[in-house]
């Protein structure tokens, strides 16, 4: 077995049952350990932990990225194009409102990617993205300003 790094992310939620329905039932992320105040999910091979809190996500700030207002505070996953399409369709069928509609960003440029953004039931912003060419994940476009 090849060992690969996994990220761990803890984030706030208002309702663990709604988090279970969104991450577990809708997105298909298996549940791991849990307690009265938190629950682990296998987020496409990574560990995320929904922690019950009274406070909501902080920050409404966004930055422009290829014409979209991308929430500064967000997390997500890079998927295959097939899995990205599957998730996109699943979200659409469940009538989840897209914060940023599914589309291709940076068309014809290094880093071209399919992307979409949604909010979970507690207002956490999630991005799902995919690259037709996996070598483009960290590709630089020298003509864009940094």
N, C-alpha and C positions, 0 to 999 in steps of 0.2 A: 504494500500500500504506500502510495506517495503522500507525504505530509504536505499540506498546503496551509498557508496562513488564513485565518478567518477573522473577520472583524467582530467586535462586540459593541453594541450600542444600547444604552438605556435611555428611555424617553418617557415623558409624562402622558398619562391618559386620565380621563374623567370617569370611565366606566369599563371595568374589566370584561364584562359580558359583551359589550359592543366591540371591544378590542378583539376578543375571541371570535366574534362573528365576522369582523372585517379581515383580520390577518389569517385566522384559521379557516373559516368556512369559505369566504369569498376568494382570498388569494391562495388558499391551499397550503399555508405554512403550518407544519405540524407543531403541536404544543409540546413543550418540554416540562421542566419543573415549574411549580407555581406555589404561591402562598396566598394569604388573604389580600396582600397588598401588591402583588406582582405576578407576572406570568412570562415565561420564556417562549420564544418561537424560533423555529428553524426557518430563517428568512433566506431561502435559496442557498443554503449551506452556511449561513452566517447566523450568529446568535444575537437576537434583539430581545430586549426585556421591556415590557410595558409596565411602568410603575404608576400605581394609583396615586393621584394628587388632586388637590382642590384647585391648584393654579393651572392655568392653561399654557399652551405654547407661547413663548415670548417672541415678540418681533414681527412686525408686518413689513419689514424692509424687503425690497426686491432690487435686483440689478438687471439691466438689459443684457440679454444674451441672444444674439441673432434675431432681434426684433421681439422677443418675448420678455415679459417681466417675471424673472425667475426668483422665487422666494430665497432669500439668503440662507435662512435656516431650513434645511431639508436633508433627507437621506434617501437612499435608493439602492438600486442594483442594476448591473449591466447584464443583460440576458442575451440569448441568441435571438435572431430575428423571428424565428418561429415561436419561441416562448413569449417574446414581446407582443407579437400579434395575438397570441392566445390570451394574455393578460389584458390587453387593450379591449378585446371583444368581450371578455368576462366582465370587465368594469362597465362597459357600455350596456350590456344586457342587464346588469344589476342597477342601471340608472344612476350610477355614481357620477356626480358632476365633475367634469375635468376642470382643473385649475388652468392647465394648458393642454389643449386638444392634442391628440396623437398626430405627429407630423415628423418630417425629416428636417433636421437642422444642419446648417453648414453644407448645403447641397453642392456637390462638385468640388468641395474643398477638403483639405486634410481634416480628419475628425468628423466627417459626415456621420450622422447618427439619427436613428429614430428615437423620439423622446415623447413622453407624456408626463403630466403632473396631476396628482389628485391629493385631496386632504382626507386623512382618516377621520373617524367620528369625533376625535378630540381636537381636530384642527392641525395635526402634524402634517407637514407637506412631504410627499413622497414622489420621487422621480423613478420612472422605469425607462431604461434606454437600451439600445442595441446598435451594434455596428455590423454592417455587411462584411467589413474587413477588420478582423480583430486587431490587426497591426495599427489601426487608426485610433485606438483607445487613448494613447498618449501622444498622438501626432501633433506637431506644432504647425501653425500657419504663420509664417514669418511676416506676412503682409498685414496681419491684424495687430493692433496695439495691445499691449499687456497692461 
